[in-house]
Amino acid sequence: MRNRVLGALATAAAFAGVVGAAAAPASASSWITPEQVHSITNPRTAVFKETPAGTVQVRYGTYGGVQYGWGRVVNPAAGYDLMFEVDTDGDRKADTFSGDFNISGGGIHWTGGYPTSSSSKVAFRACITKQLTCAETTYRTAWW
């Protein structure tokens, strides 16, 4: 009887571990929120582009001992979205992204942040757009 109870408890614990692991995708923990980005005290601009819709930038800095990159726009025109795209496999196409959508205009807006990497496969770019991706607009930075 004791062996059956212990076996059932072990099975339940293993099942709970599998279900718990599946509940949160691994990549979700890679991003930090715009609020966390805003608390970074050593931000620097990597690349930027001045456009008629605002100055769009890729910035980077350290949060919690990890370096992150994010997108930022200064003095944007109303009706645009700020997008920050991350290429993780070196093909210079977005594999994941963050955004600040439906900008009302003016001020400074920024996205969530993604960890930087020494790998040449990982790159970032930002844009201000009315399209679905940065690839569909010229109001974008170069890949960094």
N, CA and C atoms as a LAMMPS dump frame, in Angstrom:
ITEM: TIMESTEP
0
ITEM: NUMBER OF ATOMS
432
ITEM: BOX BOUNDS ff ff ff
-5.0000000000000000e+02 5.0000000000000000e+02
-5.0000000000000000e+02 5.0000000000000000e+02
-5.0000000000000000e+02 5.0000000000000000e+02
ITEM: ATOMS id mol type element x y z
1 1 1 N 0.814 -1.178 0
2 1 2 C 0 0 0
3 1 3 C 0.869 1.257 0
4 2 1 N 1.889 1.263 0.869
5 2 2 C 2.769 2.417 0.954
6 2 3 C 3.442 2.676 -0.39
7 3 1 N 3.899 1.613 -1.088
8 3 2 C 4.548 1.777 -2.387
9 3 3 C 3.597 2.381 -3.411
10 4 1 N 2.307 1.979 -3.375
11 4 2 C 1.335 2.542 -4.31
12 4 3 C 1.11 4.028 -4.05
13 5 1 N 1.031 4.427 -2.767
14 5 2 C 0.827 5.836 -2.406
15 5 3 C 2.034 6.658 -2.855
16 6 1 N 3.234 6.162 -2.552
17 6 2 C 4.441 6.88 -2.964
18 6 3 C 4.537 6.95 -4.487
19 7 1 N 4.174 5.873 -5.166
20 7 2 C 4.189 5.874 -6.627
21 7 3 C 3.192 6.868 -7.191
22 8 1 N 2.014 6.941 -6.608
23 8 2 C 0.997 7.897 -7.056
24 8 3 C 1.457 9.325 -6.811
25 9 1 N 2.084 9.57 -5.663
26 9 2 C 2.6 10.912 -5.366
27 9 3 C 3.71 11.298 -6.348
28 10 1 N 4.588 10.384 -6.67
29 10 2 C 5.67 10.655 -7.621
30 10 3 C 5.1 10.945 -9.006
31 11 1 N 4.085 10.167 -9.413
32 11 2 C 3.446 10.403 -10.715
33 11 3 C 2.785 11.774 -10.743
34 12 1 N 2.074 12.119 -9.666
35 12 2 C 1.4 13.421 -9.591
36 12 3 C 2.423 14.555 -9.64
37 13 1 N 3.528 14.418 -8.927
38 13 2 C 4.567 15.449 -8.928
39 13 3 C 5.186 15.603 -10.307
40 14 1 N 5.441 14.485 -10.967
41 14 2 C 6.011 14.548 -12.321
42 14 3 C 5.03 15.207 -13.278
43 15 1 N 3.755 14.853 -13.187
44 15 2 C 2.736 15.454 -14.055
45 15 3 C 2.636 16.952 -13.801
46 16 1 N 2.654 17.371 -12.536
47 16 2 C 2.57 18.792 -12.205
48 16 3 C 3.771 19.538 -12.77
49 17 1 N 4.95 18.916 -12.727
50 17 2 C 6.143 19.557 -13.295
51 17 3 C 6.023 19.747 -14.792
52 18 1 N 5.488 18.737 -15.487
53 18 2 C 5.312 18.842 -16.934
54 18 3 C 4.285 19.906 -17.275
55 19 1 N 3.152 19.906 -16.57
56 19 2 C 2.112 20.9 -16.83
57 19 3 C 2.624 22.292 -16.511
58 20 1 N 3.334 22.454 -15.394
59 20 2 C 3.883 23.762 -15.022
60 20 3 C 4.88 24.267 -16.045
61 21 1 N 5.701 23.385 -16.577
62 21 2 C 6.695 23.796 -17.566
63 21 3 C 6.027 24.209 -18.86
64 22 1 N 4.942 23.556 -19.217
65 22 2 C 4.266 23.881 -20.461
66 22 3 C 3.465 25.172 -20.363
67 23 1 N 3.142 25.612 -19.161
68 23 2 C 2.297 26.785 -18.992
69 23 3 C 2.995 28.073 -19.396
70 24 1 N 4.311 28.142 -19.309
71 24 2 C 5.044 29.369 -19.648
72 24 3 C 6.123 29.037 -20.667
73 25 1 N 6.01 29.55 -21.897
74 25 2 C 7.036 29.265 -22.887
75 25 3 C 8.388 29.827 -22.463
76 26 1 N 9.445 29.145 -22.819
77 26 2 C 10.792 29.561 -22.42
78 26 3 C 11.132 30.944 -22.942
79 27 1 N 10.697 31.29 -24.15
80 27 2 C 11.057 32.575 -24.734
81 27 3 C 10.376 33.744 -24.04
82 28 1 N 9.274 33.488 -23.336
83 28 2 C 8.56 34.578 -22.671
84 28 3 C 9.438 35.248 -21.622
85 29 1 N 10.328 34.498 -20.987
86 29 2 C 11.169 35.072 -19.948
87 29 3 C 12.341 35.862 -20.525
88 30 1 N 12.568 35.805 -21.828
89 30 2 C 13.668 36.539 -22.441
90 30 3 C 13.405 38.042 -22.493
91 31 1 N 12.15 38.435 -22.654
92 31 2 C 11.775 39.844 -22.777
93 31 3 C 11.646 40.505 -21.414
94 32 1 N 11.989 41.795 -21.347
95 32 2 C 11.645 42.607 -20.185
96 32 3 C 10.598 43.613 -20.645
97 33 1 N 9.817 44.111 -19.73
98 33 2 C 8.703 45.003 -20.049
99 33 3 C 9.193 46.416 -20.362
100 34 1 N 8.356 47.226 -21.009
101 34 2 C 8.718 48.632 -21.215
102 34 3 C 9.011 49.352 -19.895
103 35 1 N 8.313 49.009 -18.835
104 35 2 C 8.569 49.621 -17.529
105 35 3 C 9.965 49.266 -17.028
106 36 1 N 10.379 48.022 -17.219
107 36 2 C 11.727 47.615 -16.817
108 36 3 C 12.768 48.32 -17.683
109 37 1 N 12.502 48.442 -18.977
110 37 2 C 13.413 49.17 -19.87
111 37 3 C 13.575 50.601 -19.384
112 38 1 N 12.463 51.22 -19.002
113 38 2 C 12.493 52.622 -18.557
114 38 3 C 13.358 52.812 -17.312
115 39 1 N 13.544 51.762 -16.51
116 39 2 C 14.349 51.871 -15.291
117 39 3 C 15.847 51.698 -15.541
118 40 1 N 16.255 51.392 -16.764
119 40 2 C 17.682 51.224 -17.077
120 40 3 C 18.381 52.572 -16.945
121 41 1 N 19.484 52.59 -16.203
122 41 2 C 20.164 53.859 -15.907
123 41 3 C 21.342 54.166 -16.827
124 42 1 N 21.739 53.233 -17.674
125 42 2 C 22.895 53.464 -18.554
126 42 3 C 22.555 53.278 -20.031
127 43 1 N 21.404 53.784 -20.514
128 43 2 C 21.036 53.519 -21.908
129 43 3 C 21.924 54.249 -22.905
130 44 1 N 22.144 53.588 -24.05
131 44 2 C 22.918 54.172 -25.151
132 44 3 C 22.192 53.872 -26.457
133 45 1 N 22.41 54.713 -27.442
134 45 2 C 21.792 54.505 -28.752
135 45 3 C 22.788 53.796 -29.658
136 46 1 N 22.354 52.679 -30.247
137 46 2 C 23.204 51.903 -31.158
138 46 3 C 23.076 52.43 -32.585
139 47 1 N 21.844 52.563 -33.075
140 47 2 C 21.562 53.079 -34.415
141 47 3 C 20.275 53.885 -34.357
142 48 1 N 20.141 54.843 -35.279
143 48 2 C 18.914 55.624 -35.324
144 48 3 C 18.649 56.069 -36.753
145 49 1 N 17.409 56.503 -36.98
146 49 2 C 17.041 57.073 -38.271
147 49 3 C 16.018 58.172 -38.028
148 50 1 N 16.314 59.335 -38.577
149 50 2 C 15.361 60.432 -38.524
150 50 3 C 14.396 60.276 -39.692
151 51 1 N 13.089 60.331 -39.397
152 51 2 C 12.058 60.167 -40.427
153 51 3 C 11.034 61.298 -40.277
154 52 1 N 10.202 61.51 -41.266
155 52 2 C 9.131 62.5 -41.12
156 52 3 C 8.13 62.144 -40.015
157 53 1 N 8.116 60.886 -39.584
158 53 2 C 7.185 60.439 -38.542
159 53 3 C 7.828 60.392 -37.155
160 54 1 N 9.101 60.771 -37.021
161 54 2 C 9.806 60.766 -35.737
162 54 3 C 11.182 60.142 -35.869
163 55 1 N 12.002 60.309 -34.844
164 55 2 C 13.339 59.711 -34.827
165 55 3 C 13.255 58.356 -34.148
166 56 1 N 13.536 57.3 -34.902
167 56 2 C 13.447 55.939 -34.39
168 56 3 C 14.849 55.44 -34.051
169 57 1 N 14.959 54.705 -32.941
170 57 2 C 16.266 54.279 -32.434
171 57 3 C 16.241 52.834 -31.949
172 58 1 N 17.391 52.181 -32.042
173 58 2 C 17.654 50.947 -31.3
174 58 3 C 18.589 51.365 -30.181
175 59 1 N 18.176 51.067 -28.949
176 59 2 C 18.977 51.434 -27.779
177 59 3 C 19.344 50.172 -27.01
178 60 1 N 20.323 50.296 -26.13
179 60 2 C 20.729 49.16 -25.314
180 60 3 C 21.235 49.64 -23.961
181 61 1 N 21.168 48.752 -22.979
182 61 2 C 21.63 49.041 -21.632
183 61 3 C 21.458 47.798 -20.771
184 62 1 N 21.839 47.92 -19.506
185 62 2 C 21.869 46.77 -18.615
186 62 3 C 20.733 46.812 -17.606
187 63 1 N 20.057 45.677 -17.475
188 63 2 C 18.991 45.505 -16.483
189 63 3 C 19.233 44.175 -15.772
190 64 1 N 19.334 44.201 -14.461
191 64 2 C 19.531 42.966 -13.703
192 64 3 C 20.794 42.219 -14.09
193 65 1 N 21.829 42.936 -14.501
194 65 2 C 23.091 42.313 -14.874
195 65 3 C 23.128 41.768 -16.292
196 66 1 N 22.064 41.956 -17.071
197 66 2 C 21.983 41.471 -18.446
198 66 3 C 21.812 42.672 -19.376
199 67 1 N 22.52 42.662 -20.505
200 67 2 C 22.362 43.733 -21.488
201 67 3 C 21.175 43.439 -22.398
202 68 1 N 20.316 44.445 -22.585
203 68 2 C 19.127 44.339 -23.429
204 68 3 C 19.145 45.408 -24.5
205 69 1 N 18.462 45.124 -25.6
206 69 2 C 18.202 46.12 -26.629
207 69 3 C 16.705 46.353 -26.711
208 70 1 N 16.289 47.544 -27.184
209 70 2 C 14.879 47.864 -27.341
210 70 3 C 14.719 48.975 -28.373
211 71 1 N 13.49 49.209 -28.775
212 71 2 C 13.196 50.274 -29.719
213 71 3 C 12.657 51.496 -29
214 72 1 N 12.957 52.67 -29.58
215 72 2 C 12.463 53.928 -29.018
216 72 3 C 12.198 54.898 -30.155
217 73 1 N 11.185 55.746 -29.989
218 73 2 C 10.923 56.806 -30.951
219 73 3 C 10.76 58.116 -30.187
220 74 1 N 11.339 59.184 -30.755
221 74 2 C 11.275 60.51 -30.158
222 74 3 C 10.428 61.395 -31.067
223 75 1 N 9.474 62.089 -30.467
224 75 2 C 8.567 63 -31.183
225 75 3 C 7.867 62.338 -32.368
226 76 1 N 7.178 61.231 -32.132
227 76 2 C 6.5 60.55 -33.242
228 76 3 C 5.23 61.296 -33.673
229 77 1 N 4.882 61.1 -34.912
230 77 2 C 3.6 61.587 -35.422
231 77 3 C 2.497 60.664 -34.922
232 78 1 N 1.317 61.208 -34.757
233 78 2 C 0.177 60.403 -34.291
234 78 3 C -0.218 59.37 -35.338
235 79 1 N -0.756 58.257 -34.869
236 79 2 C -1.282 57.236 -35.761
237 79 3 C -0.291 56.191 -36.207
238 80 1 N 0.925 56.223 -35.696
239 80 2 C 1.943 55.234 -36.04
240 80 3 C 2.104 54.234 -34.91
241 81 1 N 2.747 53.113 -35.215
242 81 2 C 3.136 52.11 -34.23
243 81 3 C 4.662 52.068 -34.177
244 82 1 N 5.214 51.904 -32.992
245 82 2 C 6.643 51.668 -32.825
246 82 3 C 6.84 50.17 -32.733
247 83 1 N 7.714 49.634 -33.576
248 83 2 C 8.002 48.195 -33.579
249 83 3 C 9.491 47.985 -33.334
250 84 1 N 9.802 46.939 -32.563
251 84 2 C 11.173 46.513 -32.318
252 84 3 C 11.252 45.057 -32.721
253 85 1 N 12.062 44.759 -33.732
254 85 2 C 12.158 43.404 -34.263
255 85 3 C 13.498 42.772 -33.887
256 86 1 N 13.441 41.467 -33.622
257 86 2 C 14.634 40.695 -33.26
258 86 3 C 14.788 39.543 -34.243
259 87 1 N 15.965 39.468 -34.856
260 87 2 C 16.34 38.332 -35.706
261 87 3 C 17.228 37.433 -34.851
262 88 1 N 16.857 36.174 -34.702
263 88 2 C 17.632 35.261 -33.862
264 88 3 C 18.406 34.208 -34.649
265 89 1 N 18.182 34.125 -35.982
266 89 2 C 18.839 33.057 -36.75
267 89 3 C 19.717 33.569 -37.893
268 90 1 N 19.944 34.868 -37.962
269 90 2 C 20.887 35.415 -38.934
270 90 3 C 20.351 35.698 -40.317
271 91 1 N 19.057 35.485 -40.567
272 91 2 C 18.525 35.722 -41.919
273 91 3 C 18.03 37.154 -42.126
274 92 1 N 18.136 37.977 -41.102
275 92 2 C 17.708 39.383 -41.111
276 92 3 C 16.224 39.526 -41.454
277 93 1 N 15.454 38.603 -40.877
278 93 2 C 13.996 38.668 -40.876
279 93 3 C 13.559 38.525 -39.42
280 94 1 N 12.531 39.246 -39.038
281 94 2 C 12.089 39.242 -37.642
282 94 3 C 11.609 37.86 -37.208
283 95 1 N 12.154 37.372 -36.097
284 95 2 C 11.709 36.119 -35.498
285 95 3 C 10.807 36.378 -34.294
286 96 1 N 10.932 37.538 -33.682
287 96 2 C 10.091 37.953 -32.577
288 96 3 C 10.084 39.472 -32.559
289 97 1 N 9.091 40.066 -31.89
290 97 2 C 9.025 41.524 -31.869
291 97 3 C 8.264 42.016 -30.645
292 98 1 N 8.439 43.3 -30.373
293 98 2 C 7.706 44.005 -29.342
294 98 3 C 7.257 45.321 -29.942
295 99 1 N 6.257 45.938 -29.379
296 99 2 C 5.789 47.188 -29.944
297 99 3 C 5.076 48.078 -28.953
298 100 1 N 4.922 49.338 -29.348
299 100 2 C 4.081 50.313 -28.662
300 100 3 C 3.098 50.758 -29.731
301 101 1 N 1.862 50.348 -29.593
302 101 2 C 0.916 50.487 -30.689
303 101 3 C -0.028 51.671 -30.489
304 102 1 N -0.461 52.236 -31.611
305 102 2 C -1.391 53.368 -31.624
306 102 3 C -0.853 54.577 -30.87
307 103 1 N 0.321 55.027 -31.276
308 103 2 C 0.942 56.189 -30.652
309 103 3 C 0.085 57.426 -30.92
310 104 1 N -0.155 58.196 -29.878
311 104 2 C -0.996 59.387 -30.026
312 104 3 C -0.207 60.598 -30.511
313 105 1 N 1.115 60.487 -30.568
314 105 2 C 1.957 61.576 -31.07
315 105 3 C 2.722 62.278 -29.964
316 106 1 N 3.89 62.799 -30.338
317 106 2 C 4.73 63.541 -29.411
318 106 3 C 5.393 62.686 -28.353
319 107 1 N 6.3 63.3 -27.62
320 107 2 C 6.963 62.633 -26.504
321 107 3 C 7.967 61.578 -26.922
322 108 1 N 8.185 60.642 -26.008
323 108 2 C 9.109 59.528 -26.22
324 108 3 C 8.359 58.239 -25.903
325 109 1 N 8.486 57.26 -26.769
326 109 2 C 7.841 55.959 -26.579
327 109 3 C 8.901 54.88 -26.757
328 110 1 N 8.758 53.76 -26.043
329 110 2 C 9.717 52.668 -26.155
330 110 3 C 9.009 51.333 -26.014
331 111 1 N 9.706 50.3 -26.45
332 111 2 C 9.183 48.938 -26.431
333 111 3 C 9.767 48.163 -25.255
334 112 1 N 9.397 46.891 -25.172
335 112 2 C 10.064 45.979 -24.26
336 112 3 C 11.471 45.703 -24.768
337 113 1 N 12.28 45.051 -23.958
338 113 2 C 13.667 44.78 -24.322
339 113 3 C 13.959 43.299 -24.445
340 114 1 N 14.941 42.992 -25.3
341 114 2 C 15.352 41.615 -25.557
342 114 3 C 16.86 41.511 -25.314
343 115 1 N 17.336 40.412 -24.718
344 115 2 C 18.777 40.297 -24.431
345 115 3 C 19.633 40.397 -25.694
346 116 1 N 20.708 41.166 -25.592
347 116 2 C 21.666 41.234 -26.691
348 116 3 C 22.494 39.953 -26.694
349 117 1 N 23.275 39.766 -27.746
350 117 2 C 24.072 38.554 -27.88
351 117 3 C 25.358 38.874 -28.626
352 118 1 N 26.412 38.14 -28.338
353 118 2 C 27.654 38.295 -29.094
354 118 3 C 27.595 37.552 -30.424
355 119 1 N 26.548 36.756 -30.625
356 119 2 C 26.388 36.017 -31.876
357 119 3 C 26.006 36.963 -33.013
358 120 1 N 26.646 36.802 -34.15
359 120 2 C 26.31 37.621 -35.317
360 120 3 C 24.934 37.25 -35.885
361 121 1 N 24.366 36.152 -35.44
362 121 2 C 23.029 35.763 -35.895
363 121 3 C 21.936 36.624 -35.27
364 122 1 N 22.192 37.183 -34.102
365 122 2 C 21.181 37.979 -33.395
366 122 3 C 21.348 39.447 -33.77
367 123 1 N 20.236 40.06 -34.184
368 123 2 C 20.265 41.471 -34.572
369 123 3 C 18.927 42.114 -34.252
370 124 1 N 18.964 43.437 -34.084
371 124 2 C 17.769 44.215 -33.747
372 124 3 C 17.57 45.318 -34.767
373 125 1 N 16.314 45.708 -34.967
374 125 2 C 15.997 46.94 -35.681
375 125 3 C 14.673 47.468 -35.136
376 126 1 N 14.462 48.761 -35.343
377 126 2 C 13.237 49.404 -34.881
378 126 3 C 12.665 50.228 -36.012
379 127 1 N 11.351 50.437 -35.95
380 127 2 C 10.708 51.268 -36.964
381 127 3 C 9.479 51.939 -36.39
382 128 1 N 9.052 52.976 -37.067
383 128 2 C 7.764 53.593 -36.801
384 128 3 C 6.963 53.398 -38.079
385 129 1 N 5.79 52.784 -37.942
386 129 2 C 5.107 52.303 -39.129
387 129 3 C 3.596 52.287 -38.968
388 130 1 N 2.915 52.249 -40.079
389 130 2 C 1.474 51.985 -40.114
390 130 3 C 1.225 50.609 -40.728
391 131 1 N 2.302 49.864 -40.954
392 131 2 C 2.241 48.53 -41.564
393 131 3 C 2.342 47.461 -40.486
394 132 1 N 2.466 46.209 -40.895
395 132 2 C 2.526 45.099 -39.95
396 132 3 C 3.94 44.755 -39.496
397 133 1 N 4.953 45.141 -40.278
398 133 2 C 6.343 44.837 -39.925
399 133 3 C 7.24 45.991 -40.34
400 134 1 N 8.453 45.982 -39.834
401 134 2 C 9.431 46.991 -40.241
402 134 3 C 9.853 46.807 -41.693
403 135 1 N 9.754 45.586 -42.211
404 135 2 C 10.137 45.323 -43.599
405 135 3 C 9.254 46.098 -44.573
406 136 1 N 8.059 46.498 -44.136
407 136 2 C 7.102 47.159 -45.021
408 136 3 C 7.182 48.686 -44.986
409 137 1 N 8.193 49.249 -44.333
410 137 2 C 8.328 50.696 -44.257
411 137 3 C 9.78 51.106 -44.459
412 138 1 N 9.989 52.346 -44.864
413 138 2 C 11.353 52.889 -44.939
414 138 3 C 11.693 53.659 -43.667
415 139 1 N 10.735 53.798 -42.759
416 139 2 C 10.959 54.506 -41.5
417 139 3 C 11.531 53.543 -40.464
418 140 1 N 12.677 52.955 -40.79
419 140 2 C 13.284 51.939 -39.921
420 140 3 C 14.79 52.15 -39.817
421 141 1 N 15.349 51.638 -38.724
422 141 2 C 16.787 51.664 -38.553
423 141 3 C 17.418 50.52 -39.345
424 142 1 N 18.716 50.58 -39.46
425 142 2 C 19.462 49.426 -39.98
426 142 3 C 19.455 48.335 -38.899
427 143 1 N 19.738 47.111 -39.304
428 143 2 C 19.907 46.034 -38.312
429 143 3 C 21.145 46.329 -37.49
430 144 1 N 21.067 46.081 -36.195
431 144 2 C 22.21 46.252 -35.303
432 144 3 C 22.419 44.974 -34.527
